[in-house]
Amino acid sequence: MMKDKIPDSTVSITGIIIAAGFSFRMKTLKQLLPLNGLPAVIQAVKSMQAGGLQDIIVVVGHKSEQLIPLLRNLNVKVLINERYAEGMFTSIQTGVANLPPQTKGFFLLPADTPIISAETIPSLIHAFQTQNEIVYPCYLGHRGHPPLISARYIPDILSWKEEGGLRAVLNCFENYAVDVPVNDRGILLDMDTPSDYLKLCKFCRENPIPSIKECEMLLDLENVPVDVRNHSQSVASMACEIGRRLNEVGCQLNLPLIHAAGVLHDIAKGEHNHALKGADRLADYPEVAEVVAAHMDICVSSSEFPDEKEIIYLADKLVKNDQLAGLQSRFAFALEKYKDDPMVRQKVMERLENALMIKDKIEALLKMPFGEHRAGTLEGEIKWMISKKACRRLPAETVRQQFS
C-alpha cells in the first residue's frame, strides 16, 4: 500500500464527479443523503481530496440549485449539464469537455459511489504513470470506481454517438486497460436504491475488521514472504484458541479482530519499527492497527481480563517461526546475543516480563482445568493440543467459522 498521499504529477490529473441525475430508484435526491455526517456529494469530493487531488470538477444538473451552494466553498469547479435528462453520459461529456488543457488523465466518480479510501487514488496514479492508459481499481476481482483515463481518449468520448455510453467507449480500448488491486471495498458500493444506501451507511458506521480475503490481499499487496505468513497464521491460530477458551469463562474478546491482527501483525516485517509501520499500513482498519502497533512493546493493563492486544502479544512470543516455543526458550537466544549490551538486554527482559504477566492473567482465569497433569502450564496445555493437531495452523475459513 502506498504511503505517499499523491505523486507530484497529479497537478495534471483531474477528478470529475458526476452529480446530475434524477435518483429515480432512490426517490429522493441521493446526492444530498448523509454519509459520515456529510451530504453524499460532499463526501465524494472529500474522498478525492483525501487522495490528494487538487483539481476537481463536479457536474450537476437535476436540482442543481440545491447542490451548488453546498459546493461553493470546497475549492471545486461546478458545471451545470443542461442535457442531464438525456442520461449520465452527457454529464460525463460535460465534465470531459471542460478539462484543463494540460490534463494528462482524469478520474470519473459517480457521486453515488462516494466512499473511496485515501490510498486508492495514489495507487491508481502510480499505475497510470507506468504507461497504462486506462486504470481500473479492482477489489477481490471486481472493477469499481473511479477509473483513471488517459486524456488521449477525450476525443473518442466527446464524439461517441452509439449506445452504451462510457462503458462502450472504454471497451473499444480494453487492450490498453489494466486492473489495479486495491484494499478498498468502497469502490464497489453505490447507493442506487434505499437498500444500497442502508448498506453504505452500515459500511460507514462500522469500525471495519478485514475479512479473510482482505487479509490475504493486504499481504499480497505488501509482498509479505511465505515464512512470515506461516508464522503469522500460527500466531493467529494460537491467539484465537486462547481467546476462545477465555470467552468460555466469561471474557468478551473479539475473535475476528484477534484473527485478523494475528494474520497481519508482521505485515511490515523487516522494516525498522515494523510494528508501528504495520499499523500505518492498516490505517483503514483502526482496531486492527491498534493491536498490531502493540505486538512488540505493550503496556500490560492492570485489569484481570486480558484484551486483544495482550492475546496477540503473548501468542507472538509463544511462536518461533511457525512452531510453538516456551517463553523462556523463546527469549534465551536474544538474552544471550545481547548479554554485553545492557540497554538492549533490558528491553528484551521487559518484553519477557510482559509476556509472563499476560500468561499469568490467562492461567488465573482458566484455572488450568485441562493442564495440571500436562506440565501444569498454559504452554504445556497448548503444546498438548498442538500435538493432537487441535490448533495447528488452522485453515483461515475454519478459524473464522469457529471463532466468529
Buried (B, 14 or more C-beta within 10 A) or exposed (E): BBEEEBBEEBBBBBBBBBBBBBBEEBEEBBBBBEBBEBBBBBBBBBBBBBBBBBBBBBBBBBBBEBBEEBBEEBEBBBBBBEEBEEEBBBBBBBBBEEBEEEBBBBBBBBBBBBBBBBBBBBBBBBBBBEEBBBBBBBBBEEBBBBBBBBBEBBEBBEEBEEEEBBEEBBEEBEEBBBBBBBBBBBBBBBBBEBEBBEBBBEBBEEEBBBBBEBBBBBBEBBEBEEEBBBBBBBBBBBBBBBBBBBBEEEBEBBBBBBBBBBBBBBBBBEEEEBBBBBBBBBBBBEBBBBBBBBBBBBEBBEEEBBBBBBBBBBBBBBBBEBEBBBBEEBBEEBBEEBEEEEEBBEBBBEBBEBBBBBBEBBBEBBEBEBBEEBBEBBBBBBBBBBEEEEBBBBEBEEBBEBBE
